[in-house]
Amino acid sequence: MVIGLVTFEIYFPYIHSLKEKRKILSKLKDKIKLKFNVSIAELDFLDKWQRTKIGVVAINSKKITIEKMFNKIVKEIEENSEGELLNYKIEYI
């Protein structure tokens, strides 16, 4: 059994309130959850409206399956996020 965690740090240059940020994050989180069947949560920068850190967790019997899924999620966030992906980090347990 392999547990994978990928964390993303995203910058939203055009957001001007926490309400806007939460609306955009909610749509992004729902889309990723439905498309990839993973758990996702905001981890840091909760009170900053132009920045966020989110974590995505997946579990599978094969590491390669999680790696492929995480690569697709990274691509999805880069292409469809209303923000700029600053960095991401993938970890396995």
Contact map, one row per residue, 1 for C-alpha under 8 A:
111000000000000000000000000000000000000000000000000000000011110000000000000000000000000000000
111100000000000000000000000000000000000000000000000000000011111000000000000000000000000000011
111110000000000000000000000000000000000000000000000000001111000000000000000000000000000000011
011111000000000000000000000000000000000000000000000000001110000001000000000000000000000001111
001111100000000000000000000000000000000000000000000000111100000000000000000000000000000001110
000111110000000000000000000000000000000000000000000000111000000000000100000000000000000111100
000011111000000000000000000000000000000000000000000011110000000000000000000000000000000111000
000001111100000000000000000000000000000000000000000111100000000000000000000000000000111110000
000000111110000000000000000000000000000000000000001111000000000000000000000000000000111100000
000000011111000000000000000000000000000000000000001110000000000000000000000000000011111000000
000000001111100000000000000000000000000000000000011100000000000000000000000000000011110000000
000000000111111000001000000000000000000000000000111000000000000000000000000000000111000000000
000000000011111000000000000000000000000000000000010000000000000000000000000000000011000000000
000000000001111100000000000000000000000000000000010000000000000000000000000000000000000000000
000000000001111110011000000000000000000000000000110000000000000000000000000000000000000000000
000000000000011111010000000000000000000000000000110000000000000000000000000000000000000000000
000000000000001111111000000000000000000000000000110000000000000000000000000000000000000000000
000000000000000111111100000000000000000000000011100000000000000000000000000000000000000000000
000000000000000011111110000000000000000000000000000000000000000000000000000000000000000000000
000000000000001111111111000000000000000000000000100000000000000000000000000000000000000000000
000000000001001011111111100000000000000000000000110000000000000000000000000000000000000000000
000000000000000001111111110000000000000000000000000000000000000000000000000000000000000000000
000000000000000000111111111000000000000000000000000000000000000000000000000000000000000000000
000000000000000000011111111100000000000000000000000000000000000000000000000000000100000000000
000000000000000000001111111110000000000000000000000000000000000000000000000000000000000000000
000000000000000000000111111111000000000000000000000000000000000000000000000000000000000000000
000000000000000000000011111111100000000000000000000000000000000000000000000000000000000000000
000000000000000000000001111111110000000000000000000000000000000000000000000000001000000000000
000000000000000000000000111111111000000110000000000000000000000000000000000000000000000000000
000000000000000000000000011111111100000000000000000000000000000000000000000000000000000000000
000000000000000000000000001111111110000000000000000000000000000000000000000000000000000000000
000000000000000000000000000111111111110000000000000000000000000000000000100000000000000000000
000000000000000000000000000011111111111100000000000000000000000000000000000000000000000000000
000000000000000000000000000001111111110000000000000000000000000000000000000000000000000000000
000000000000000000000000000000111111100000000000000000000000000000000000000000000000000000000
000000000000000000000000000000011111110000000000000000000000000000001000100000000000000000000
000000000000000000000000000000011111111000000000000000000000000000000000000000000000000000000
000000000000000000000000000000011101111100000000000000011100000000000000000000000000000000000
000000000000000000000000000000001000111110000000000000011100000000000000000000000000000000000
000000000000000000000000000010001000011111000000000001111000000000000000000000000000000000000
000000000000000000000000000010000000001111100000000001110000000000000000000000000000000000000
000000000000000000000000000000000000000111110100000111100000000000000000000000000000000000000
000000000000000000000000000000000000000011111100000111100000000000000000000000000000000000000
000000000000000000000000000000000000000001111100000111000000000000000000000000000000000000000
000000000000000000000000000000000000000000111111101110000000000000000000000000000000000000000
000000000000000000000000000000000000000001111111100100000000000000000000000000000000000000000
000000000000000001000000000000000000000000001111100000000000000000000000000000000000000000000
000000000000000001000000000000000000000000001111111100000000000000000000000000000000000000000
000000000001001111011000000000000000000000001111111100000000000000000000000000000000000000000
000000000011111110001000000000000000000000000001111100000000000000000000000000000000000000000
000000001111000000000000000000000000000000001001111110000000000000000000000000000000000000000
000000011110000000000000000000000000000001111101111111000000000000000000000000000000000000000
000000111100000000000000000000000000000001111000001111100000000000000000000000000000000000000
000000111000000000000000000000000000000111110000000111110000000000000000000000000000000000000
000011110000000000000000000000000000000111100000000011111000000000000000000000000000000000000
000011100000000000000000000000000000011110000000000001111100000000000000000000000000000000000
001111000000000000000000000000000000011100000000000000111110000000000000000000000000000000000
001110000000000000000000000000000000011000000000000000011111000001000000000000000000000000000
111100000000000000000000000000000000000000000000000000001111100001000000000000000000000000000
111000000000000000000000000000000000000000000000000000000111111011000000000000000000000000000
110000000000000000000000000000000000000000000000000000000011111000000000000000000000000000000
110000000000000000000000000000000000000000000000000000000001111111000000000000000000000000000
010000000000000000000000000000000000000000000000000000000001111111100000000000000000000000000
000000000000000000000000000000000000000000000000000000000000011111110000000000000000000000000
000000000000000000000000000000000000000000000000000000000001011111111000000000000000000000000
000100000000000000000000000000000000000000000000000000000111011111111100000000000000000000000
000000000000000000000000000000000000000000000000000000000000001111111110000000000000000000000
000000000000000000000000000000000000000000000000000000000000000111111111000000000000000000000
000000000000000000000000000000000001000000000000000000000000000011111111100000000000000000000
000001000000000000000000000000000000000000000000000000000000000001111111110000000000000000000
000000000000000000000000000000000000000000000000000000000000000000111111111000000000000000000
000000000000000000000000000000000000000000000000000000000000000000011111111100000000000000000
000000000000000000000000000000010001000000000000000000000000000000001111111110000000000000000
000000000000000000000000000000000000000000000000000000000000000000000111111111000000000000000
000000000000000000000000000000000000000000000000000000000000000000000011111111100000000000000
000000000000000000000000000000000000000000000000000000000000000000000001111111111000000000000
000000000000000000000000000000000000000000000000000000000000000000000000111111111000100000000
000000000000000000000000000000000000000000000000000000000000000000000000011111111001100000000
000000000000000000000000000000000000000000000000000000000000000000000000001111111000000000000
000000000000000000000000000000000000000000000000000000000000000000000000000111111100000000000
000000000000000000000000000100000000000000000000000000000000000000000000000111111111000000000
000000000001000000000001000000000000000000000000000000000000000000000000000000011111000000000
000000000111100000000000000000000000000000000000000000000000000000000000000000001111100000000
000000000111100000000000000000000000000000000000000000000000000000000000000001001111110000000
000000011110000000000000000000000000000000000000000000000000000000000000000011000011111100000
000000011110000000000000000000000000000000000000000000000000000000000000000000000001111100000
000000011100000000000000000000000000000000000000000000000000000000000000000000000000111110000
000001111000000000000000000000000000000000000000000000000000000000000000000000000000111111000
000001110000000000000000000000000000000000000000000000000000000000000000000000000000001111100
000111100000000000000000000000000000000000000000000000000000000000000000000000000000000111110
000111000000000000000000000000000000000000000000000000000000000000000000000000000000000011111
011110000000000000000000000000000000000000000000000000000000000000000000000000000000000001111
011100000000000000000000000000000000000000000000000000000000000000000000000000000000000000111
